Amino acid sequence: DEAHAHMTRFRKGVGRVASRRARAGMRIDVGHLWLRRGRIDKAIDQLTRAHQDLATTADLELLAMARCRLAEARLLTGAVDEAGRLAATAIDTARQAASPWALPQALAVALRHARVTSDLGRLRRLVDDATVLWRRHRADPHAASLGVQLSLGLLELGAEDEAATTLRIASALAPEDPHDRLILALARVATQARAGRLDIRAAERILERARALDLQHLVRISLGFAIRWSKPGRHRQLQRYIQQARKVGDHYGACWLGVASEGGSAPRRQARRLGYLAMAAGRPLPA
């Protein structure tokens, strides 16, 4: 009887852990979908809950992904210090889990964070780590996001040729996900912009596609490129876009639109206050 009671308690405990793990996995997926749609407020709600669910389980791979997605969401709200801590912890957790799935994602977010905050020392260290991992996984379509962020990190460090090669390899992976394809396209646009030869039609095609797919964060970023490289007067509803972005927690998108419009020094002051130092310096940042 005592053994039976012990087994019953054990099974119930396992069931609770399994339930928390399943719920957390679903919340990570839902949070990621909200993140892609530019609803950062809703994304943070789901991802925070997922992180809490996983705190009492041993699933390090899922925990690494929760931290990775939450770091990305926090970066977009302007909570850059918290985002940096989460990204670093996500890398450590992914390494503990020996996860070939979570580690490239965590490194990609950390690279983006270091680039946006102009932490060049950390960016160099991350580029070295990411280069090793990229060489190991660059035939995997799921690693395309790492290739994109690695190429932009290399570009930020002045390694233009290596950045172009990395982006070319990432583009050849042709990920099926339309969001990831648009991220690749935005990286190409950012590379062109840095070289002073942006094809405005490419930015406008990304804008049209992002609108059609209701990927609102990418709409804001591609609209910023279109405004910066065309006549700002074409976009008379710019303030409405900025207000909408702030309302849903996408302060990154709001700042990018403000900086891209070059409407005085206020947008850059706002970017600097939030910690988007590269953006405050007027550099062309993609999604």
Phi and psi in degrees as a GROMACS rama.xvg file:
@    title "Ramachandran Plot"
@    xaxis  label "Phi"
@    yaxis  label "Psi"
@TYPE xy
-64.4314  -41.3897  GLU-2
-64.0552  -40.7733  ALA-3
-63.288  -43.7499  HIS-4
-63.0614  -39.5573  ALA-5
-62.9634  -44.3048  HIS-6
-65.1651  -36.4599  MET-7
-64.1888  -43.975  THR-8
-63.6428  -40.219  ARG-9
-62.1944  -46.0255  PHE-10
-62.9966  -40.4863  ARG-11
-64.21  -39.4224  LYS-12
-64.0477  -44.696  GLY-13
-61.1413  -40.5297  VAL-14
-62.8472  -40.5865  GLY-15
-65.4711  -42.078  ARG-16
-63.6981  -44.5653  VAL-17
-62.601  -38.1451  ALA-18
-66.1901  -42.6436  SER-19
-62.9188  -40.8754  ARG-20
-64.2253  -44.8979  ARG-21
-63.978  -42.7633  ALA-22
-63.4931  -41.5164  ARG-23
-64.3108  -42.5358  ALA-24
-59.6322  -42.04  GLY-25
-64.9978  -40.9929  MET-26
-67.5066  -34.6606  ARG-27
-62.0423  -44.7901  ILE-28
-63.7659  -45.149  ASP-29
-65.6064  -43.2743  VAL-30
-60.6214  -39.9396  GLY-31
-64.2166  -39.721  HIS-32
-62.6047  -43.6862  LEU-33
-63.7763  -37.2513  TRP-34
-60.7841  -46.3997  LEU-35
-63.8508  -33.6795  ARG-36
-82.9529  1.44222  ARG-37
80.9472  9.85675  GLY-38
-93.8868  78.2468  ARG-39
-68.1268  -33.4725  ILE-40
-60.2771  -47.4038  ASP-41
-68.2375  -36.5315  LYS-42
-61.3944  -45.7461  ALA-43
-63.5582  -38.3177  ILE-44
-58.6559  -50.2547  ASP-45
-67.3426  -42.1447  GLN-46
-71.6117  -34.0632  LEU-47
-65.2654  -41.5989  THR-48
-64.2303  -40.4702  ARG-49
-61.9563  -42.49  ALA-50
-61.9102  -41.045  HIS-51
-66.0207  -41.0781  GLN-52
-60.845  -38.0415  ASP-53
-83.6316  -11.5278  LEU-54
-60.6398  -27.958  ALA-55
-105.739  11.7159  THR-56
-111.374  170.805  THR-57
-102.024  14.2506  ALA-58
-83.2612  86.0694  ASP-59
-68.848  -31.1125  LEU-60
-65.9212  -47.6357  GLU-61
-65.5164  -37.8883  LEU-62
-62.3693  -40.5512  LEU-63
-61.4048  -40.9757  ALA-64
-68.4769  -38.4465  MET-65
-61.9947  -44.1142  ALA-66
-66.777  -37.818  ARG-67
-62.4752  -50.4819  CYS-68
-66.7388  -37.8779  ARG-69
-68.3132  -36.3516  LEU-70
-61.2878  -42.9111  ALA-71
-62.808  -44.0299  GLU-72
-63.305  -43.9588  ALA-73
-64.326  -35.7796  ARG-74
-60.2271  -41.3472  LEU-75
-70.252  -23.129  LEU-76
-83.2453  -12.6798  THR-77
95.6078  4.04573  GLY-78
-84.7947  67.3321  ALA-79
-70.6067  -32.6909  VAL-80
-65.4412  -46.9592  ASP-81
-63.2018  -40.5496  GLU-82
-60.36  -41.5327  ALA-83
-63.9926  -42.6272  GLY-84
-64.0105  -43.1217  ARG-85
-64.5293  -40.6582  LEU-86
-63.5128  -44.0236  ALA-87
-63.3299  -41.4029  ALA-88
-67.6505  -36.0982  THR-89
-61.6934  -40.8542  ALA-90
-62.5457  -47.5691  ILE-91
-60.3552  -44.2646  ASP-92
-65.987  -41.0638  THR-93
-63.6729  -36.7579  ALA-94
-68.8634  -39.7634  ARG-95
-61.0087  -37.5514  GLN-96
-79.206  -8.4943  ALA-97
50.5822  45.9159  ALA-98
-95.4371  113.424  SER-99
-72.6915  -9.76152  PRO-100
-91.7533  -47.243  TRP-101
-80.6496  -34.165  ALA-102
-63.1869  -45.499  LEU-103
-60.0871  -37.1502  PRO-104
-66.8658  -42.1547  GLN-105
-66.2271  -41.7308  ALA-106
-65.1241  -37.1313  LEU-107
-61.6847  -43.9343  ALA-108
-66.0351  -41.6185  VAL-109
-63.8841  -38.7985  ALA-110
-62.3181  -43.9487  LEU-111
-62.6041  -42.894  ARG-112
-61.5782  -47.1417  HIS-113
-64.2041  -35.6887  ALA-114
-70.7147  -45.2486  ARG-115
-65.5021  -36.1714  VAL-116
-90.3983  3.59696  THR-117
56.7711  35.9188  SER-118
-88.3454  80.1745  ASP-119
-69.007  -32.8922  LEU-120
-61.9018  -47.3516  GLY-121
-67.2976  -36.813  ARG-122
-60.6489  -42.5498  LEU-123
-61.6109  -43.187  ARG-124
-64.5878  -41.8347  ARG-125
-67.2694  -38.7507  LEU-126
-60.5692  -41.4588  VAL-127
-61.9411  -46.8398  ASP-128
-64.3468  -43.4552  ASP-129
-67.8346  -33.3972  ALA-130
-62.9962  -42.9003  THR-131
-61.041  -46.9061  VAL-132
-67.3101  -39.1451  LEU-133
-62.5707  -41.594  TRP-134
-62.7546  -28.5931  ARG-135
-80.6396  -30.853  ARG-136
-119.73  9.53397  HIS-137
-70.6999  -3.82323  ARG-138
-91.781  -0.738932  ALA-139
-97.3603  118.371  ASP-140
-55.5745  -28.0428  PRO-141
-70.1354  -14.4076  HIS-142
-93.4443  4.55234  ALA-143
-59.0888  -37.7875  ALA-144
-64.8601  -33.5156  SER-145
-66.4782  -42.3188  LEU-146
-60.3032  -39.7676  GLY-147
-62.5383  -51.3685  VAL-148
-68.5496  -32.6027  GLN-149
-64.895  -43.53  LEU-150
-63.0714  -39.5394  SER-151
-71.6621  -33.3967  LEU-152
-65.3258  -42.8372  GLY-153
-62.1948  -40.3253  LEU-154
-61.9099  -42.4162  LEU-155
-62.4077  -31.8225  GLU-156
-87.7158  1.18721  LEU-157
89.531  8.108  GLY-158
-92.7739  69.6012  ALA-159
-60.9578  -44.1261  GLU-160
-65.1408  -44.7855  ASP-161
-65.857  -36.6795  GLU-162
-63.0382  -43.9297  ALA-163
-63.7356  -41.4239  ALA-164
-63.9408  -44.6716  THR-165
-62.0696  -42.8033  THR-166
-67.6729  -35.5566  LEU-167
-63.9016  -42.818  ARG-168
-65.691  -43.2267  ILE-169
-61.9006  -39.8758  ALA-170
-65.7614  -34.5594  SER-171
-68.3519  -19.3355  ALA-172
-68.7441  -23.686  LEU-173
46.4734  64.8413  ALA-174
-59.6549  145.537  PRO-175
-71.923  -30.0361  GLU-176
-65.8938  121.819  ASP-177
-62.0745  -30.8812  PRO-178
-62.6291  -46.9194  HIS-179
-66.0301  -33.5324  ASP-180
-66.2865  -37.7672  ARG-181
-69.414  -34.7167  LEU-182
-61.4555  -43.135  ILE-183
-60.8397  -43.8433  LEU-184
-63.398  -39.8262  ALA-185
-65.6574  -36.3023  LEU-186
-64.1078  -38.0483  ALA-187
-65.2137  -40.8724  ARG-188
-62.5991  -42.6774  VAL-189
-63.0248  -39.2063  ALA-190
-64.2078  -42.4188  THR-191
-63.7107  -42.5511  GLN-192
-62.7998  -40.7791  ALA-193
-62.1563  -33.2732  ARG-194
-86.1292  -1.88271  ALA-195
76.1101  24.2781  GLY-196
-138.323  46.1352  ARG-197
-67.6373  134.106  LEU-198
-87.187  104.954  ASP-199
-59.5603  -29.274  ILE-200
-65.0451  -33.4392  ARG-201
-63.9856  -43.6289  ALA-202
-63.3223  -40.1962  ALA-203
-70.0723  -33.0197  GLU-204
-66.1086  -40.1447  ARG-205
-63.0509  -42.4938  ILE-206
-59.2996  -46.2781  LEU-207
-62.4318  -43.9078  GLU-208
-66.9295  -42.6243  ARG-209
-63.0453  -39.2666  ALA-210
-63.7305  -42.9886  ARG-211
-62.7215  -33.2263  ALA-212
-92.4949  -1.02252  LEU-213
58.7853  41.4623  ASP-214
-98.8759  83.3069  LEU-215
-68.9424  -31.3239  GLN-216
-63.7502  -42.9872  HIS-217
-69.0621  -30.1045  LEU-218
-58.9447  -45.8927  VAL-219
-64.7563  -40.9831  ARG-220
-69.4204  -46.3039  ILE-221
-68.7539  -33.9401  SER-222
-63.2773  -38.1203  LEU-223
-59.9511  -43.2701  GLY-224
-63.435  -43.2508  PHE-225
-62.1866  -40.2736  ALA-226
-67.7721  -45.3669  ILE-227
-63.0014  -32.6255  ARG-228
-108.439  14.9958  TRP-229
-138.429  -159.177  SER-230
-88.2948  116.854  LYS-231
-54.7001  -28.7237  PRO-232
-61.7861  -17.1964  GLY-233
-68.7694  -18.1882  ARG-234
-117.618  74.005  HIS-235
-71.2709  -14.0746  ARG-236
-96.9169  20.5402  GLN-237
-56.2467  -46.7614  LEU-238
-60.9274  -34.4711  GLN-239
-64.4552  -42.4286  ARG-240
-61.5979  -42.1881  TYR-241
-64.4069  -43.9952  ILE-242
-63.5544  -41.1663  GLN-243
-62.6965  -41.7424  GLN-244
-61.398  -46.3724  ALA-245
-63.9035  -37.2649  ARG-246
-61.1544  -34.936  LYS-247
-100.178  13.12  VAL-248
87.781  4.17943  GLY-249
-89.829  72.4686  ASP-250
-71.3643  -27.4917  HIS-251
-60.5658  -52.0886  TYR-252
-61.2446  -40.3462  GLY-253
-63.2119  -44.5016  ALA-254
-64.9129  -40.6749  CYS-255
-62.0223  -42.2241  TRP-256
-63.5133  -41.9857  LEU-257
-65.5131  -44.8302  GLY-258
-66.0456  -41.6469  VAL-259
-62.6991  -31.6463  ALA-260
-78.0205  -13.6102  SER-261
52.5154  42.0941  GLU-262
-88.8226  58.9287  GLY-263
90.472  -173.42  GLY-264
-88.0885  -13.3496  SER-265
-58.6214  -45.0649  ALA-266
-60.4764  -37.7221  PRO-267
-71.952  -33.9578  ARG-268
-63.104  -41.1947  ARG-269
-63.7477  -43.3668  GLN-270
-61.8245  -42.2843  ALA-271
-65.475  -40.2187  ARG-272
-62.7819  -37.0417  ARG-273
-80.9098  -11.8277  LEU-274
100.07  6.41625  GLY-275
-85.608  71.8001  TYR-276
-68.8449  -37.1537  LEU-277
-64.114  -40.0319  ALA-278
-66.2651  -38.0056  MET-279
-64.6842  -25.6885  ALA-280
-85.3369  0.613141  ALA-281
82.7162  19.0641  GLY-282
-80.2043  147.704  ARG-283
-77.1485  100.532  PRO-284
-99.1528  129.981  LEU-285
-88.0949  -176.244  PRO-286
